[in-house]
């Protein structure tokens, strides 16, 4: 079966996001189950489509930033050239201020592209975890194991036997944990983890080793195979495992189907990269942004190759996710490119300049108001400090006398007293 861990991820930020995405994945699978096609492969494709459509606004913003960055690159380069060789503090501060003015003029932040990536990365990592941990987030899939697991936990020698499986070493900490008690929920979850890493041959070996549960092993495996069957491939097995099994049994057409997953994953991702606006070779004027840009360029060419390799060794379900994601990005990118190309960036820049000017004016006005208030306060303090206590008391008494006609304690009386006091002070 697939390399899927039952336990949900508890990683900071990614964990809660994965839980939310898990509800979506479970909902999709449940709907497919209701209409008679409970298929994990199809669920992964629909799930990936929904997520990428939800992230489209972020993608559009990122592409708009790339276009504006290309337009302002010459101005940033001119500033860098102006201060070339100057490393004194005043020159560095002046250069930074001029660069900030350029970014404000175009209405973007030096870290604008990085911010979009930071928002998307937790979503993409969480999406990966949900797909990699299907039973942890889709109760309908986990429930398939329950009848078999309830029998296995009461059989002698099952724990030792499962520990001989090829990938059981991933769960050594679980097997040796104090929570690993016979019949406990922790023990059941550990067994499910191991079975989800088990190959088809290892599944069959359980029935051979423990004949009393042989029928239950086969029925459980058949149900999971139905869930995992996608175009004739068991997406719980890796393409590499499928190739080995198909070669030994002479099913050469199955070999072609298994190899198509890593090949399509690499090609589709490479195509999606080529459709994206390519970063210019010009410096943006920001060392952090430039460094990230160079790293992204390198990743754009290495990631397709890595995707193909990973899809060869990981469960085919992960390969379907990569292929689906890349194809969706390609289609999405075609529409985004058309949308971005229609944008009048000169008009965008003009509006951004107006916003920047208003912001500067507001800051200047606020500064002037605060400065005037400070001067006025100081003047009042100076005037008050020049008056003796006898003079202040005399002025107050005079104000009271003039306002004797006002109702005692009324607001009018109080206002008049303050007014007369201020006039006498002047």
C-alpha positions in Angstrom: 0.0 0.0 0.0 1.0 3.7 -0.1 3.5 5.4 2.1 0.9 7.2 4.1 1.2 8.1 7.8 -2.0 7.9 9.8 -1.0 10.6 12.3 -1.8 14.2 11.4 1.0 16.7 11.2 1.3 19.0 14.2 3.8 21.4 12.6 3.3 25.1 13.4 0.9 26.8 11.0 1.0 23.8 8.6 -0.8 21.6 11.0 -4.0 23.7 11.4 -4.0 24.5 7.7 -3.7 20.8 6.9 -6.6 20.1 9.2 -8.8 22.6 7.3 -7.7 21.2 3.9 -8.4 17.7 5.3 -12.0 18.6 5.8 -12.2 19.6 2.1 -10.5 16.4 1.0 -12.8 14.3 3.1 -15.8 16.1 1.8 -14.8 15.5 -1.8 -14.2 11.8 -1.2 -17.6 11.5 0.6 -19.4 13.1 -2.3 -17.7 10.8 -4.8 -18.6 7.8 -2.6 -22.2 8.9 -2.5 -22.4 9.0 -6.3 -20.7 5.5 -6.6 -17.1 6.4 -7.5 -15.1 6.4 -4.3 -11.7 7.0 -5.9 -8.7 8.5 -4.1 -7.0 9.4 -7.4 -10.0 11.4 -8.7 -10.4 13.0 -5.2 -6.8 14.2 -5.4 -7.3 15.8 -8.8 -10.5 17.6 -7.7 -8.9 18.6 -4.4 -5.8 20.0 -6.2 -8.0 21.9 -8.7 -10.1 23.6 -5.9 -6.9 24.6 -4.0 -5.2 26.2 -7.0 -8.3 28.1 -8.0 -8.5 29.5 -4.5 -4.9 30.6 -4.7 -5.3 32.3 -8.1 -5.7 35.8 -6.6 -2.3 35.4 -4.9 -0.8 34.2 -8.1 -2.1 37.2 -10.1 -0.7 39.6 -7.5 2.7 37.9 -7.7 2.7 38.2 -11.5 1.7 41.9 -11.4 4.6 42.4 -9.0 7.0 40.7 -11.5 5.8 43.0 -14.3 6.2 46.2 -12.2 9.6 45.0 -10.9 10.8 44.7 -14.5 9.7 48.2 -15.2 11.4 49.8 -12.2 14.6 47.8 -12.6 16.4 50.5 -14.7 15.7 53.2 -12.1 17.0 51.0 -9.3 20.1 50.2 -11.4 20.7 53.9 -12.0 20.6 54.6 -8.2 23.0 51.7 -7.6 25.4 53.1 -10.2 25.1 56.6 -8.7 26.4 55.3 -5.3 28.8 52.7 -6.7 31.9 52.4 -4.5 30.4 54.6 -1.7 30.2 52.6 1.5 30.0 55.4 4.0 26.9 55.6 6.3 25.5 58.8 4.7 25.7 57.4 1.2 24.1 54.1 2.2 21.2 55.9 3.9 20.7 58.2 0.9 20.7 55.2 -1.5 18.2 53.4 0.6 15.9 56.4 0.7 16.1 56.8 -3.1 15.3 53.1 -3.6 12.4 53.4 -1.2 11.1 56.3 -3.2 11.2 54.2 -6.4 9.3 51.4 -4.7 6.7 53.8 -3.4 6.4 55.4 -6.9 5.4 52.0 -8.3 3.3 51.1 -5.3 5.2 47.9 -4.4 7.2 46.6 -1.5 10.8 45.3 -1.8 9.6 42.1 -0.2 6.3 42.0 -2.3 7.2 38.8 -4.1 8.5 37.1 -1.0 5.3 37.9 0.9 3.2 36.2 -1.8 5.4 33.1 -1.5 5.3 33.1 2.3 1.5 33.1 2.2 1.4 30.3 -0.4 4.1 28.0 1.1 2.1 26.9 4.2 -0.9 26.1 2.0 1.2 24.0 -0.5 3.0 22.2 2.3 -0.3 21.4 4.1 -1.8 20.3 0.8 1.1 17.9 0.3 0.7 16.5 3.9 -3.1 15.9 3.3 -2.4 13.9 0.1 0.5 12.0 1.7 -1.6 11.2 4.8 -5.0 10.3 3.3 -6.3 8.0 6.1 -5.4 10.7 8.7 -7.7 13.2 7.0 -10.3 11.0 5.3 -12.2 8.9 7.9 -13.9 6.8 5.2 -10.5 5.5 4.1 -9.3 4.8 7.7 -12.5 2.9 8.5 -11.6 0.3 5.9 -8.8 -0.9 8.1 -10.8 -1.2 11.3 -12.2 -4.7 11.1 -8.8 -6.2 10.2 -6.9 -4.1 12.8 -9.3 -5.1 15.5 -8.4 -8.8 14.9 -4.7 -8.3 14.4 -4.1 -6.5 17.7 -5.3 -9.7 19.6 -3.1 -12.1 17.6 0.3 -13.2 19.0 3.4 -12.4 17.0 1.7 -9.7 14.8 3.8 -6.9 16.2 7.1 -8.7 15.5 5.9 -9.8 12.1 4.9 -6.2 11.0 8.3 -5.0 12.2 10.0 -7.2 9.6 8.3 -5.2 6.8 10.6 -3.2 4.6 9.5 0.3 5.7 8.6 -0.6 9.3 11.8 1.1 10.6 10.0 4.4 10.1 7.8 3.6 13.1 10.4 2.3 15.5 9.6 5.0 18.0 5.9 4.1 17.9 6.7 0.4 18.5 8.9 1.2 21.5 6.6 4.0 22.9 5.0 3.5 26.4 1.7 4.2 24.7 2.1 1.1 22.6 -0.1 -1.2 24.7 -1.9 -4.3 23.5 -5.3 -3.4 22.1 -4.8 0.3 22.6 -5.8 2.9 20.0 -2.1 3.9 19.7 -1.3 0.3 18.8 -4.1 0.2 16.2 -2.9 3.5 14.6 0.6 2.2 14.4 -0.5 -1.0 12.6 -2.4 1.2 10.1 0.7 3.3 9.6 2.7 0.2 8.8 0.1 -1.4 6.5 -0.1 1.8 4.6 3.6 1.6 3.9 3.4 -2.1 3.0 3.7 -3.4 -0.5 1.2 -5.8 -2.2 3.5 -8.8 -1.4 3.7 -7.8 2.2 -0.1 -7.6 2.5 -0.5 -11.1 1.1 2.1 -12.4 3.5 -0.1 -11.4 6.4 -2.8 -13.8 5.3 -0.2 -16.5 4.9 1.3 -16.0 8.3 -2.0 -15.7 10.1 -4.6 -17.9 8.2 -7.4 -16.9 10.7 -7.5 -13.4 9.2 -6.7 -14.4 5.6 -10.2 -13.6 4.3 -10.3 -10.3 6.1 -6.8 -9.4 4.8 -8.0 -10.0 1.2 -11.3 -8.2 1.6 -9.6 -5.2 3.2 -6.9 -5.1 0.5 -9.5 -5.4 -2.3 -11.5 -2.4 -0.9 -8.4 -0.3 -0.6 -7.3 -1.4 -4.1 -10.7 -0.2 -5.4 -10.2 3.2 -3.8 -6.6 3.4 -5.1 -7.3 2.1 -8.6 -6.7 4.9 -11.1 -6.6 4.0 -14.9 -5.5 0.5 -14.0 -2.7 1.5 -11.6 -2.7 1.0 -7.8 -1.8 4.5 -6.7 -0.8 3.1 -3.3 2.2 1.4 -4.9 5.2 3.4 -6.3 5.8 3.4 -10.0 9.1 1.7 -9.4 7.4 -1.1 -7.4 4.8 -1.5 -10.1 7.4 -1.7 -12.8 9.2 -4.5 -10.9 6.0 -6.4 -10.3 4.8 -5.9 -13.9 8.1 -7.0 -15.4 8.2 -10.2 -13.4 4.6 -11.0 -14.5 5.0 -9.9 -18.1 2.5 -7.0 -17.9 4.4 -4.7 -20.1 1.5 -2.3 -20.7 1.4 -1.7 -17.0 5.1 -0.8 -17.1 4.4 2.0 -19.6 1.5 3.3 -17.5 3.6 3.4 -14.3 6.5 5.2 -16.0 4.2 7.8 -17.6 3.5 9.2 -14.1 7.1 10.5 -13.3 7.6 11.5 -16.9 4.4 13.5 -17.1 5.1 15.0 -13.7 8.5 16.3 -14.9 7.3 17.5 -18.3 4.2 19.2 -16.9 6.1 21.1 -14.2 8.7 22.2 -16.7 6.0 23.5 -19.0 4.3 25.4 -16.2 7.6 27.0 -15.4 8.2 28.1 -19.0 4.7 29.6 -19.1 5.4 31.8 -16.1 6.9 35.3 -16.7 10.7 34.8 -16.6 12.7 37.0 -14.3 15.0 39.5 -16.0 18.8 39.3 -15.6 18.7 42.9 -14.2 19.3 43.6 -10.5 16.3 44.7 -8.6 18.4 46.8 -6.2 17.5 44.7 -3.2 20.1 42.1 -2.2 17.6 39.8 -0.5 15.2 39.9 -3.5 18.0 39.4 -6.0 19.3 36.4 -4.0 15.8 34.8 -3.9 15.4 35.5 -7.6 18.6 33.6 -8.5 17.5 30.7 -6.2 14.1 30.6 -7.9 15.7 30.5 -11.3 17.8 27.5 -10.3 14.8 25.7 -8.7 12.8 26.2 -11.9 15.1 23.9 -13.7 16.0 21.4 -11.0 12.5 20.9 -9.6 11.0 19.2 -12.7 13.9 16.6 -12.6 13.5 16.1 -8.8 9.7 15.8 -9.2 10.2 13.0 -11.8 12.6 11.2 -9.5 10.4 11.5 -6.4 7.3 10.4 -8.4 9.2 7.2 -9.4 9.9 6.2 -5.8 6.9 7.6 -3.9 3.3 6.2 -4.1 1.7 6.9 -7.5 -0.9 9.1 -5.7 1.8 11.7 -5.1 2.7 11.5 -8.7 -1.0 12.1 -9.7 -0.9 15.2 -7.4 2.2 16.5 -9.1 0.8 15.9 -12.6 -2.6 17.4 -11.7 -1.0 20.4 -10.0 1.3 21.1 -12.9 -1.4 20.8 -15.6 -3.7 23.0 -13.6 -1.0 25.6 -13.2 -0.3 25.5 -17.0 -4.0 26.2 -17.8 -4.2 28.7 -15.0 -1.0 30.5 -16.2 -2.4 30.8 -19.8 -5.4 32.7 -18.5 -3.3 34.8 -16.0 -0.9 35.8 -18.8 -3.8 37.0 -20.9 -5.2 39.0 -18.0 -1.9 40.5 -17.0 -1.0 41.4 -20.6 -4.2 43.5 -20.8 -3.4 45.6 -17.7 -2.3 49.2 -18.4 0.7 49.3 -16.1 1.3 53.0 -16.9 -2.1 53.7 -15.4 -1.3 51.4 -12.4 2.0 53.3 -11.9 0.1 56.7 -12.1 -2.4 55.7 -9.5 0.4 54.4 -7.3 2.2 57.7 -7.6 -0.9 59.6 -6.5 -1.4 57.3 -3.5 2.3 57.8 -2.6 2.0 61.6 -2.9 -1.1 61.6 -0.7 0.6 59.5 1.9 3.6 61.8 2.0 1.4 64.9 2.2 -0.6 63.3 5.1 2.6 62.5 6.9 3.9 66.1 6.4 0.6 67.6 7.6 0.5 65.4 10.7 4.1 66.4 11.4 3.2 70.1 11.1 0.2 69.8 13.3 2.2 68.0 16.0 4.9 70.6 15.7 2.5 73.5 16.1 0.8 71.9 19.0 4.1 71.4 20.7 5.1 75.1 20.1 1.7 76.3 21.4 1.9 74.1 24.5 5.4 75.4 25.3 4.2 79.0 24.8 1.3 78.5 27.2 3.5 76.9 29.7 5.9 79.9 29.5 3.1 82.4 29.9 1.7 80.6 32.9 5.1 80.3 34.5 5.5 84.1 34.3 2.3 84.8 36.3 2.6 84.8 40.1 0.1 82.8 42.1 -1.6 86.0 43.4 -2.1 87.2 39.8 -3.6 83.9 38.7 -6.0 83.9 41.6 -7.0 87.5 40.9 -7.8 86.6 37.3 -9.9 83.7 38.3 -11.9 85.9 40.8 -12.4 88.5 38.1 -13.8 85.8 35.7 -16.1 84.6 38.4 -17.4 88.2 39.0 -18.1 88.8 35.3 -20.0 85.4 35.0 -22.1 85.9 38.1 -25.2 86.2 36.0 -24.7 82.6 34.6 -26.4 79.8 36.5 -23.9 78.4 39.0 -22.4 75.2 37.9 -23.8 75.4 34.4 -21.8 74.7 31.2 -22.1 78.3 30.2 -20.6 79.6 33.4 -17.7 77.3 33.1 -17.1 78.2 29.4 -17.2 81.9 30.2 -14.8 81.5 33.0 -12.3 79.8 30.8 -12.8 82.3 28.0 -12.3 85.3 30.3 -9.3 83.6 31.9 -7.7 83.1 28.5 -8.4 86.7 27.5 -6.8 88.1 30.7 -3.8 85.8 30.2 -3.2 87.2 26.8 
